[in-house]
């Protein structure tokens, strides 16, 4: 799996937590942090943070994309 793909998936995986206020930022700053920003709306620095997480996981785990049959 490519780092960029996993980084985007990690970002999207946080959507529900953000919208429910189940994040460190929401605990610290309150209600204003419940708006999820899409990948294209976040800063390059924030994207790099997700890439760092992706590299960390890929170095430690075998991660493959699941094929979903419809």
mmCIF file of the N, C-alpha and C atoms, coordinates in Angstrom:
data_MODEL
# 
_entry.id   MODEL 
# 
loop_
_atom_site.group_PDB 
_atom_site.id 
_atom_site.type_symbol 
_atom_site.label_atom_id 
_atom_site.label_alt_id 
_atom_site.label_comp_id 
_atom_site.label_asym_id 
_atom_site.label_entity_id 
_atom_site.label_seq_id 
_atom_site.pdbx_PDB_ins_code 
_atom_site.Cartn_x 
_atom_site.Cartn_y 
_atom_site.Cartn_z 
_atom_site.occupancy 
_atom_site.B_iso_or_equiv 
_atom_site.pdbx_formal_charge 
_atom_site.auth_seq_id 
_atom_site.auth_comp_id 
_atom_site.auth_asym_id 
_atom_site.auth_atom_id 
_atom_site.pdbx_PDB_model_num 
ATOM 1   N N  . UNK A 1 1  ? 0.854   -1.175 0.000  1.00 0.00 ? 1  UNK A N  1 
ATOM 2   C CA . UNK A 1 1  ? 0.000   0.000  0.000  1.00 0.00 ? 1  UNK A CA 1 
ATOM 3   C C  . UNK A 1 1  ? 0.898   1.235  0.000  1.00 0.00 ? 1  UNK A C  1 
ATOM 4   N N  . UNK A 1 2  ? 0.548   2.191  -0.781 1.00 0.00 ? 2  UNK A N  1 
ATOM 5   C CA . UNK A 1 2  ? 1.317   3.419  -0.844 1.00 0.00 ? 2  UNK A CA 1 
ATOM 6   C C  . UNK A 1 2  ? 1.102   4.270  0.398  1.00 0.00 ? 2  UNK A C  1 
ATOM 7   N N  . UNK A 1 3  ? 2.134   4.955  0.807  1.00 0.00 ? 3  UNK A N  1 
ATOM 8   C CA . UNK A 1 3  ? 2.059   5.813  1.989  1.00 0.00 ? 3  UNK A CA 1 
ATOM 9   C C  . UNK A 1 3  ? 0.952   6.847  1.839  1.00 0.00 ? 3  UNK A C  1 
ATOM 10  N N  . UNK A 1 4  ? 0.853   7.465  0.683  1.00 0.00 ? 4  UNK A N  1 
ATOM 11  C CA . UNK A 1 4  ? -0.163  8.514  0.475  1.00 0.00 ? 4  UNK A CA 1 
ATOM 12  C C  . UNK A 1 4  ? -1.572  7.952  0.616  1.00 0.00 ? 4  UNK A C  1 
ATOM 13  N N  . UNK A 1 5  ? -1.800  6.757  0.084  1.00 0.00 ? 5  UNK A N  1 
ATOM 14  C CA . UNK A 1 5  ? -3.125  6.134  0.196  1.00 0.00 ? 5  UNK A CA 1 
ATOM 15  C C  . UNK A 1 5  ? -3.473  5.867  1.657  1.00 0.00 ? 5  UNK A C  1 
ATOM 16  N N  . UNK A 1 6  ? -2.539  5.291  2.397  1.00 0.00 ? 6  UNK A N  1 
ATOM 17  C CA . UNK A 1 6  ? -2.793  4.996  3.800  1.00 0.00 ? 6  UNK A CA 1 
ATOM 18  C C  . UNK A 1 6  ? -2.953  6.292  4.598  1.00 0.00 ? 6  UNK A C  1 
ATOM 19  N N  . UNK A 1 7  ? -2.184  7.309  4.279  1.00 0.00 ? 7  UNK A N  1 
ATOM 20  C CA . UNK A 1 7  ? -2.302  8.597  4.969  1.00 0.00 ? 7  UNK A CA 1 
ATOM 21  C C  . UNK A 1 7  ? -3.706  9.170  4.789  1.00 0.00 ? 7  UNK A C  1 
ATOM 22  N N  . UNK A 1 8  ? -4.234  9.093  3.585  1.00 0.00 ? 8  UNK A N  1 
ATOM 23  C CA . UNK A 1 8  ? -5.591  9.587  3.326  1.00 0.00 ? 8  UNK A CA 1 
ATOM 24  C C  . UNK A 1 8  ? -6.626  8.764  4.086  1.00 0.00 ? 8  UNK A C  1 
ATOM 25  N N  . UNK A 1 9  ? -6.429  7.456  4.134  1.00 0.00 ? 9  UNK A N  1 
ATOM 26  C CA . UNK A 1 9  ? -7.356  6.587  4.864  1.00 0.00 ? 9  UNK A CA 1 
ATOM 27  C C  . UNK A 1 9  ? -7.295  6.869  6.363  1.00 0.00 ? 9  UNK A C  1 
ATOM 28  N N  . UNK A 1 10 ? -6.100  7.093  6.893  1.00 0.00 ? 10 UNK A N  1 
ATOM 29  C CA . UNK A 1 10 ? -5.970  7.444  8.305  1.00 0.00 ? 10 UNK A CA 1 
ATOM 30  C C  . UNK A 1 10 ? -6.696  8.747  8.607  1.00 0.00 ? 10 UNK A C  1 
ATOM 31  N N  . UNK A 1 11 ? -6.570  9.698  7.695  1.00 0.00 ? 11 UNK A N  1 
ATOM 32  C CA . UNK A 1 11 ? -7.256  10.975 7.878  1.00 0.00 ? 11 UNK A CA 1 
ATOM 33  C C  . UNK A 1 11 ? -8.771  10.751 7.889  1.00 0.00 ? 11 UNK A C  1 
ATOM 34  N N  . UNK A 1 12 ? -9.259  10.018 6.920  1.00 0.00 ? 12 UNK A N  1 
ATOM 35  C CA . UNK A 1 12 ? -10.701 9.759  6.823  1.00 0.00 ? 12 UNK A CA 1 
ATOM 36  C C  . UNK A 1 12 ? -11.195 8.951  8.028  1.00 0.00 ? 12 UNK A C  1 
ATOM 37  N N  . UNK A 1 13 ? -10.349 8.076  8.549  1.00 0.00 ? 13 UNK A N  1 
ATOM 38  C CA . UNK A 1 13 ? -10.732 7.264  9.704  1.00 0.00 ? 13 UNK A CA 1 
ATOM 39  C C  . UNK A 1 13 ? -11.053 8.128  10.921 1.00 0.00 ? 13 UNK A C  1 
ATOM 40  N N  . UNK A 1 14 ? -10.534 9.326  10.955 1.00 0.00 ? 14 UNK A N  1 
ATOM 41  C CA . UNK A 1 14 ? -10.794 10.219 12.080 1.00 0.00 ? 14 UNK A CA 1 
ATOM 42  C C  . UNK A 1 14 ? -12.086 10.999 11.981 1.00 0.00 ? 14 UNK A C  1 
ATOM 43  N N  . UNK A 1 15 ? -12.784 10.898 10.854 1.00 0.00 ? 15 UNK A N  1 
ATOM 44  C CA . UNK A 1 15 ? -13.990 11.699 10.630 1.00 0.00 ? 15 UNK A CA 1 
ATOM 45  C C  . UNK A 1 15 ? -15.021 11.516 11.744 1.00 0.00 ? 15 UNK A C  1 
ATOM 46  N N  . UNK A 1 16 ? -15.378 10.283 12.042 1.00 0.00 ? 16 UNK A N  1 
ATOM 47  C CA . UNK A 1 16 ? -16.419 10.032 13.040 1.00 0.00 ? 16 UNK A CA 1 
ATOM 48  C C  . UNK A 1 16 ? -16.025 10.573 14.409 1.00 0.00 ? 16 UNK A C  1 
ATOM 49  N N  . UNK A 1 17 ? -14.756 10.362 14.786 1.00 0.00 ? 17 UNK A N  1 
ATOM 50  C CA . UNK A 1 17 ? -14.290 10.857 16.083 1.00 0.00 ? 17 UNK A CA 1 
ATOM 51  C C  . UNK A 1 17 ? -14.390 12.380 16.148 1.00 0.00 ? 17 UNK A C  1 
ATOM 52  N N  . UNK A 1 18 ? -13.994 13.060 15.079 1.00 0.00 ? 18 UNK A N  1 
ATOM 53  C CA . UNK A 1 18 ? -14.069 14.523 15.047 1.00 0.00 ? 18 UNK A CA 1 
ATOM 54  C C  . UNK A 1 18 ? -15.516 14.975 15.171 1.00 0.00 ? 18 UNK A C  1 
ATOM 55  N N  . UNK A 1 19 ? -16.392 14.377 14.375 1.00 0.00 ? 19 UNK A N  1 
ATOM 56  C CA . UNK A 1 19 ? -17.791 14.803 14.378 1.00 0.00 ? 19 UNK A CA 1 
ATOM 57  C C  . UNK A 1 19 ? -18.482 14.524 15.706 1.00 0.00 ? 19 UNK A C  1 
ATOM 58  N N  . UNK A 1 20 ? -18.006 13.528 16.446 1.00 0.00 ? 20 UNK A N  1 
ATOM 59  C CA . UNK A 1 20 ? -18.588 13.207 17.756 1.00 0.00 ? 20 UNK A CA 1 
ATOM 60  C C  . UNK A 1 20 ? -17.862 13.904 18.910 1.00 0.00 ? 20 UNK A C  1 
ATOM 61  N N  . UNK A 1 21 ? -16.831 14.674 18.579 1.00 0.00 ? 21 UNK A N  1 
ATOM 62  C CA . UNK A 1 21 ? -16.095 15.385 19.614 1.00 0.00 ? 21 UNK A CA 1 
ATOM 63  C C  . UNK A 1 21 ? -15.213 14.485 20.452 1.00 0.00 ? 21 UNK A C  1 
ATOM 64  N N  . UNK A 1 22 ? -14.861 13.329 19.915 1.00 0.00 ? 22 UNK A N  1 
ATOM 65  C CA . UNK A 1 22 ? -14.049 12.358 20.646 1.00 0.00 ? 22 UNK A CA 1 
ATOM 66  C C  . UNK A 1 22 ? -12.576 12.488 20.258 1.00 0.00 ? 22 UNK A C  1 
ATOM 67  N N  . UNK A 1 23 ? -12.028 13.672 20.436 1.00 0.00 ? 23 UNK A N  1 
ATOM 68  C CA . UNK A 1 23 ? -10.634 13.943 20.090 1.00 0.00 ? 23 UNK A CA 1 
ATOM 69  C C  . UNK A 1 23 ? -9.970  14.762 21.193 1.00 0.00 ? 23 UNK A C  1 
ATOM 70  N N  . UNK A 1 24 ? -8.676  14.759 21.204 1.00 0.00 ? 24 UNK A N  1 
ATOM 71  C CA . UNK A 1 24 ? -7.929  15.575 22.161 1.00 0.00 ? 24 UNK A CA 1 
ATOM 72  C C  . UNK A 1 24 ? -8.251  17.048 21.927 1.00 0.00 ? 24 UNK A C  1 
ATOM 73  N N  . UNK A 1 25 ? -8.313  17.464 20.663 1.00 0.00 ? 25 UNK A N  1 
ATOM 74  C CA . UNK A 1 25 ? -8.602  18.865 20.348 1.00 0.00 ? 25 UNK A CA 1 
ATOM 75  C C  . UNK A 1 25 ? -9.969  19.282 20.874 1.00 0.00 ? 25 UNK A C  1 
ATOM 76  N N  . UNK A 1 26 ? -10.967 18.420 20.717 1.00 0.00 ? 26 UNK A N  1 
ATOM 77  C CA . UNK A 1 26 ? -12.306 18.756 21.213 1.00 0.00 ? 26 UNK A CA 1 
ATOM 78  C C  . UNK A 1 26 ? -12.303 18.880 22.730 1.00 0.00 ? 26 UNK A C  1 
ATOM 79  N N  . UNK A 1 27 ? -11.563 17.996 23.395 1.00 0.00 ? 27 UNK A N  1 
ATOM 80  C CA . UNK A 1 27 ? -11.468 18.076 24.852 1.00 0.00 ? 27 UNK A CA 1 
ATOM 81  C C  . UNK A 1 27 ? -10.812 19.388 25.288 1.00 0.00 ? 27 UNK A C  1 
ATOM 82  N N  . UNK A 1 28 ? -9.822  19.801 24.527 1.00 0.00 ? 28 UNK A N  1 
ATOM 83  C CA . UNK A 1 28 ? -9.067  20.995 24.910 1.00 0.00 ? 28 UNK A CA 1 
ATOM 84  C C  . UNK A 1 28 ? -9.746  22.296 24.464 1.00 0.00 ? 28 UNK A C  1 
ATOM 85  N N  . UNK A 1 29 ? -10.306 22.289 23.237 1.00 0.00 ? 29 UNK A N  1 
ATOM 86  C CA . UNK A 1 29 ? -10.817 23.539 22.666 1.00 0.00 ? 29 UNK A CA 1 
ATOM 87  C C  . UNK A 1 29 ? -12.336 23.585 22.523 1.00 0.00 ? 29 UNK A C  1 
ATOM 88  N N  . UNK A 1 30 ? -13.002 22.463 22.710 1.00 0.00 ? 30 UNK A N  1 
ATOM 89  C CA . UNK A 1 30 ? -14.457 22.462 22.715 1.00 0.00 ? 30 UNK A CA 1 
ATOM 90  C C  . UNK A 1 30 ? -15.114 22.267 21.367 1.00 0.00 ? 30 UNK A C  1 
ATOM 91  N N  . UNK A 1 31 ? -16.323 22.729 21.291 1.00 0.00 ? 31 UNK A N  1 
ATOM 92  C CA . UNK A 1 31 ? -17.242 22.485 20.183 1.00 0.00 ? 31 UNK A CA 1 
ATOM 93  C C  . UNK A 1 31 ? -16.704 22.914 18.814 1.00 0.00 ? 31 UNK A C  1 
ATOM 94  N N  . UNK A 1 32 ? -15.887 23.947 18.756 1.00 0.00 ? 32 UNK A N  1 
ATOM 95  C CA . UNK A 1 32 ? -15.437 24.470 17.467 1.00 0.00 ? 32 UNK A CA 1 
ATOM 96  C C  . UNK A 1 32 ? -14.563 23.483 16.686 1.00 0.00 ? 32 UNK A C  1 
ATOM 97  N N  . UNK A 1 33 ? -14.106 22.408 17.312 1.00 0.00 ? 33 UNK A N  1 
ATOM 98  C CA . UNK A 1 33 ? -13.233 21.455 16.633 1.00 0.00 ? 33 UNK A CA 1 
ATOM 99  C C  . UNK A 1 33 ? -13.994 20.256 16.080 1.00 0.00 ? 33 UNK A C  1 
ATOM 100 N N  . UNK A 1 34 ? -15.323 20.336 15.980 1.00 0.00 ? 34 UNK A N  1 
ATOM 101 C CA . UNK A 1 34 ? -16.120 19.200 15.514 1.00 0.00 ? 34 UNK A CA 1 
ATOM 102 C C  . UNK A 1 34 ? -16.379 19.211 14.010 1.00 0.00 ? 34 UNK A C  1 
ATOM 103 N N  . UNK A 1 35 ? -15.803 20.128 13.300 1.00 0.00 ? 35 UNK A N  1 
ATOM 104 C CA . UNK A 1 35 ? -15.969 20.172 11.853 1.00 0.00 ? 35 UNK A CA 1 
ATOM 105 C C  . UNK A 1 35 ? -14.800 19.428 11.205 1.00 0.00 ? 35 UNK A C  1 
ATOM 106 N N  . UNK A 1 36 ? -15.115 18.333 10.505 1.00 0.00 ? 36 UNK A N  1 
ATOM 107 C CA . UNK A 1 36 ? -14.077 17.551 9.848  1.00 0.00 ? 36 UNK A CA 1 
ATOM 108 C C  . UNK A 1 36 ? -13.660 18.253 8.563  1.00 0.00 ? 36 UNK A C  1 
ATOM 109 N N  . UNK A 1 37 ? -12.363 18.381 8.367  1.00 0.00 ? 37 UNK A N  1 
ATOM 110 C CA . UNK A 1 37 ? -11.829 18.982 7.142  1.00 0.00 ? 37 UNK A CA 1 
ATOM 111 C C  . UNK A 1 37 ? -11.320 17.869 6.237  1.00 0.00 ? 37 UNK A C  1 
ATOM 112 N N  . UNK A 1 38 ? -11.731 17.892 4.986  1.00 0.00 ? 38 UNK A N  1 
ATOM 113 C CA . UNK A 1 38 ? -11.292 16.888 4.027  1.00 0.00 ? 38 UNK A CA 1 
ATOM 114 C C  . UNK A 1 38 ? -9.810  16.999 3.725  1.00 0.00 ? 38 UNK A C  1 
ATOM 115 N N  . UNK A 1 39 ? -9.281  15.953 3.125  1.00 0.00 ? 39 UNK A N  1 
ATOM 116 C CA . UNK A 1 39 ? -7.852  15.886 2.794  1.00 0.00 ? 39 UNK A CA 1 
ATOM 117 C C  . UNK A 1 39 ? -7.385  17.109 2.010  1.00 0.00 ? 39 UNK A C  1 
ATOM 118 N N  . UNK A 1 40 ? -8.171  17.538 1.039  1.00 0.00 ? 40 UNK A N  1 
ATOM 119 C CA . UNK A 1 40 ? -7.780  18.676 0.203  1.00 0.00 ? 40 UNK A CA 1 
ATOM 120 C C  . UNK A 1 40 ? -7.889  20.014 0.928  1.00 0.00 ? 40 UNK A C  1 
ATOM 121 N N  . UNK A 1 41 ? -8.534  20.028 2.097  1.00 0.00 ? 41 UNK A N  1 
ATOM 122 C CA . UNK A 1 41 ? -8.730  21.263 2.838  1.00 0.00 ? 41 UNK A CA 1 
ATOM 123 C C  . UNK A 1 41 ? -7.723  21.470 3.960  1.00 0.00 ? 41 UNK A C  1 
ATOM 124 N N  . UNK A 1 42 ? -6.950  20.430 4.289  1.00 0.00 ? 42 UNK A N  1 
ATOM 125 C CA . UNK A 1 42 ? -5.983  20.572 5.379  1.00 0.00 ? 42 UNK A CA 1 
ATOM 126 C C  . UNK A 1 42 ? -4.637  21.052 4.834  1.00 0.00 ? 42 UNK A C  1 
ATOM 127 N N  . UNK A 1 43 ? -3.815  21.543 5.729  1.00 0.00 ? 43 UNK A N  1 
ATOM 128 C CA . UNK A 1 43 ? -2.509  22.072 5.311  1.00 0.00 ? 43 UNK A CA 1 
ATOM 129 C C  . UNK A 1 43 ? -1.556  20.940 4.926  1.00 0.00 ? 43 UNK A C  1 
ATOM 130 N N  . UNK A 1 44 ? -0.533  21.287 4.209  1.00 0.00 ? 44 UNK A N  1 
ATOM 131 C CA . UNK A 1 44 ? 0.495   20.313 3.843  1.00 0.00 ? 44 UNK A CA 1 
ATOM 132 C C  . UNK A 1 44 ? 1.169   19.758 5.098  1.00 0.00 ? 44 UNK A C  1 
ATOM 133 N N  . UNK A 1 45 ? 1.334   20.590 6.107  1.00 0.00 ? 45 UNK A N  1 
ATOM 134 C CA . UNK A 1 45 ? 1.920   20.133 7.366  1.00 0.00 ? 45 UNK A CA 1 
ATOM 135 C C  . UNK A 1 45 ? 1.035   19.061 8.016  1.00 0.00 ? 45 UNK A C  1 
ATOM 136 N N  . UNK A 1 46 ? -0.267  19.250 7.982  1.00 0.00 ? 46 UNK A N  1 
ATOM 137 C CA . UNK A 1 46 ? -1.191  18.249 8.531  1.00 0.00 ? 46 UNK A CA 1 
ATOM 138 C C  . UNK A 1 46 ? -1.152  16.963 7.713  1.00 0.00 ? 46 UNK A C  1 
ATOM 139 N N  . UNK A 1 47 ? -1.068  17.093 6.390  1.00 0.00 ? 47 UNK A N  1 
ATOM 140 C CA . UNK A 1 47 ? -0.956  15.898 5.540  1.00 0.00 ? 47 UNK A CA 1 
ATOM 141 C C  . UNK A 1 47 ? 0.319   15.129 5.870  1.00 0.00 ? 47 UNK A C  1 
ATOM 142 N N  . UNK A 1 48 ? 1.401   15.855 6.081  1.00 0.00 ? 48 UNK A N  1 
ATOM 143 C CA . UNK A 1 48 ? 2.666   15.193 6.414  1.00 0.00 ? 48 UNK A CA 1 
ATOM 144 C C  . UNK A 1 48 ? 2.545   14.447 7.743  1.00 0.00 ? 48 UNK A C  1 
ATOM 145 N N  . UNK A 1 49 ? 1.789   14.988 8.668  1.00 0.00 ? 49 UNK A N  1 
ATOM 146 C CA . UNK A 1 49 ? 1.558   14.282 9.927  1.00 0.00 ? 49 UNK A CA 1 
ATOM 147 C C  . UNK A 1 49 ? 0.900   12.931 9.695  1.00 0.00 ? 49 UNK A C  1 
ATOM 148 N N  . UNK A 1 50 ? -0.064  12.868 8.781  1.00 0.00 ? 50 UNK A N  1 
ATOM 149 C CA . UNK A 1 50 ? -0.710  11.595 8.450  1.00 0.00 ? 50 UNK A CA 1 
ATOM 150 C C  . UNK A 1 50 ? 0.268   10.662 7.734  1.00 0.00 ? 50 UNK A C  1 
ATOM 151 N N  . UNK A 1 51 ? 1.126   11.210 6.894  1.00 0.00 ? 51 UNK A N  1 
ATOM 152 C CA . UNK A 1 51 ? 2.130   10.377 6.212  1.00 0.00 ? 51 UNK A CA 1 
ATOM 153 C C  . UNK A 1 51 ? 3.101   9.769  7.223  1.00 0.00 ? 51 UNK A C  1 
ATOM 154 N N  . UNK A 1 52 ? 3.469   10.547 8.234  1.00 0.00 ? 52 UNK A N  1 
ATOM 155 C CA . UNK A 1 52 ? 4.345   10.039 9.291  1.00 0.00 ? 52 UNK A CA 1 
ATOM 156 C C  . UNK A 1 52 ? 3.673   8.863  9.988  1.00 0.00 ? 52 UNK A C  1 
ATOM 157 N N  . UNK A 1 53 ? 2.391   8.994  10.295 1.00 0.00 ? 53 UNK A N  1 
ATOM 158 C CA . UNK A 1 53 ? 1.654   7.900  10.916 1.00 0.00 ? 53 UNK A CA 1 
ATOM 159 C C  . UNK A 1 53 ? 1.615   6.682  9.989  1.00 0.00 ? 53 UNK A C  1 
ATOM 160 N N  . UNK A 1 54 ? 1.388   6.929  8.699  1.00 0.00 ? 54 UNK A N  1 
ATOM 161 C CA . UNK A 1 54 ? 1.322   5.832  7.720  1.00 0.00 ? 54 UNK A CA 1 
ATOM 162 C C  . UNK A 1 54 ? 2.653   5.092  7.646  1.00 0.00 ? 54 UNK A C  1 
ATOM 163 N N  . UNK A 1 55 ? 3.759   5.835  7.576  1.00 0.00 ? 55 UNK A N  1 
ATOM 164 C CA . UNK A 1 55 ? 5.076   5.185  7.532  1.00 0.00 ? 55 UNK A CA 1 
ATOM 165 C C  . UNK A 1 55 ? 5.326   4.367  8.787  1.00 0.00 ? 55 UNK A C  1 
ATOM 166 N N  . UNK A 1 56 ? 4.972   4.897  9.928  1.00 0.00 ? 56 UNK A N  1 
ATOM 167 C CA . UNK A 1 56 ? 5.141   4.192  11.196 1.00 0.00 ? 56 UNK A CA 1 
ATOM 168 C C  . UNK A 1 56 ? 4.411   2.850  11.153 1.00 0.00 ? 56 UNK A C  1 
ATOM 169 N N  . UNK A 1 57 ? 3.154   2.864  10.751 1.00 0.00 ? 57 UNK A N  1 
ATOM 170 C CA . UNK A 1 57 ? 2.368   1.629  10.699 1.00 0.00 ? 57 UNK A CA 1 
ATOM 171 C C  . UNK A 1 57 ? 2.897   0.653  9.655  1.00 0.00 ? 57 UNK A C  1 
ATOM 172 N N  . UNK A 1 58 ? 3.263   1.167  8.481  1.00 0.00 ? 58 UNK A N  1 
ATOM 173 C CA . UNK A 1 58 ? 3.758   0.289  7.419  1.00 0.00 ? 58 UNK A CA 1 
ATOM 174 C C  . UNK A 1 58 ? 5.095   -0.367 7.779  1.00 0.00 ? 58 UNK A C  1 
ATOM 175 N N  . UNK A 1 59 ? 5.883   0.287  8.608  1.00 0.00 ? 59 UNK A N  1 
ATOM 176 C CA . UNK A 1 59 ? 7.154   -0.290 9.049  1.00 0.00 ? 59 UNK A CA 1 
ATOM 177 C C  . UNK A 1 59 ? 6.947   -1.404 10.075 1.00 0.00 ? 59 UNK A C  1 
ATOM 178 N N  . UNK A 1 60 ? 5.795   -1.420 10.721 1.00 0.00 ? 60 UNK A N  1 
ATOM 179 C CA . UNK A 1 60 ? 5.560   -2.357 11.816 1.00 0.00 ? 60 UNK A CA 1 
ATOM 180 C C  . UNK A 1 60 ? 4.506   -3.424 11.531 1.00 0.00 ? 60 UNK A C  1 
ATOM 181 N N  . UNK A 1 61 ? 3.661   -3.196 10.548 1.00 0.00 ? 61 UNK A N  1 
ATOM 182 C CA . UNK A 1 61 ? 2.552   -4.105 10.257 1.00 0.00 ? 61 UNK A CA 1 
ATOM 183 C C  . UNK A 1 61 ? 2.478   -4.415 8.772  1.00 0.00 ? 61 UNK A C  1 
ATOM 184 N N  . UNK A 1 62 ? 1.945   -5.594 8.464  1.00 0.00 ? 62 UNK A N  1 
ATOM 185 C CA . UNK A 1 62 ? 1.634   -5.932 7.079  1.00 0.00 ? 62 UNK A CA 1 
ATOM 186 C C  . UNK A 1 62 ? 0.230   -5.419 6.799  1.00 0.00 ? 62 UNK A C  1 
ATOM 187 N N  . UNK A 1 63 ? 0.145   -4.399 5.978  1.00 0.00 ? 63 UNK A N  1 
ATOM 188 C CA . UNK A 1 63 ? -1.141  -3.773 5.687  1.00 0.00 ? 63 UNK A CA 1 
ATOM 189 C C  . UNK A 1 63 ? -1.420  -3.909 4.204  1.00 0.00 ? 63 UNK A C  1 
ATOM 190 N N  . UNK A 1 64 ? -2.563  -4.489 3.880  1.00 0.00 ? 64 UNK A N  1 
ATOM 191 C CA . UNK A 1 64 ? -2.985  -4.572 2.490  1.00 0.00 ? 64 UNK A CA 1 
ATOM 192 C C  . UNK A 1 64 ? -4.411  -4.070 2.373  1.00 0.00 ? 64 UNK A C  1 
ATOM 193 N N  . UNK A 1 65 ? -4.741  -3.571 1.216  1.00 0.00 ? 65 UNK A N  1 
ATOM 194 C CA . UNK A 1 65 ? -6.089  -3.090 0.982  1.00 0.00 ? 65 UNK A CA 1 
ATOM 195 C C  . UNK A 1 65 ? -7.027  -4.274 0.804  1.00 0.00 ? 65 UNK A C  1 
ATOM 196 N N  . UNK A 1 66 ? -8.133  -4.214 1.489  1.00 0.00 ? 66 UNK A N  1 
ATOM 197 C CA . UNK A 1 66 ? -9.134  -5.285 1.414  1.00 0.00 ? 66 UNK A CA 1 
ATOM 198 C C  . UNK A 1 66 ? -9.924  -5.138 0.122  1.00 0.00 ? 66 UNK A C  1 
ATOM 199 N N  . UNK A 1 67 ? -10.161 -6.249 -0.552 1.00 0.00 ? 67 UNK A N  1 
ATOM 200 C CA . UNK A 1 67 ? -10.996 -6.240 -1.740 1.00 0.00 ? 67 UNK A CA 1 
ATOM 201 C C  . UNK A 1 67 ? -12.431 -6.521 -1.289 1.00 0.00 ? 67 UNK A C  1 
ATOM 202 N N  . UNK A 1 68 ? -13.313 -5.611 -1.602 1.00 0.00 ? 68 UNK A N  1 
ATOM 203 C CA . UNK A 1 68 ? -14.711 -5.761 -1.219 1.00 0.00 ? 68 UNK A CA 1 
ATOM 204 C C  . UNK A 1 68 ? -15.513 -6.154 -2.457 1.00 0.00 ? 68 UNK A C  1 
ATOM 205 N N  . UNK A 1 69 ? -16.099 -7.310 -2.412 1.00 0.00 ? 69 UNK A N  1 
ATOM 206 C CA . UNK A 1 69 ? -16.902 -7.815 -3.533 1.00 0.00 ? 69 UNK A CA 1 
ATOM 207 C C  . UNK A 1 69 ? -18.322 -7.322 -3.374 1.00 0.00 ? 69 UNK A C  1 
ATOM 208 N N  . UNK A 1 70 ? -18.871 -6.803 -4.449 1.00 0.00 ? 70 UNK A N  1 
ATOM 209 C CA . UNK A 1 70 ? -20.258 -6.306 -4.403 1.00 0.00 ? 70 UNK A CA 1 
ATOM 210 C C  . UNK A 1 70 ? -21.176 -7.215 -5.162 1.00 0.00 ? 70 UNK A C  1 
# 
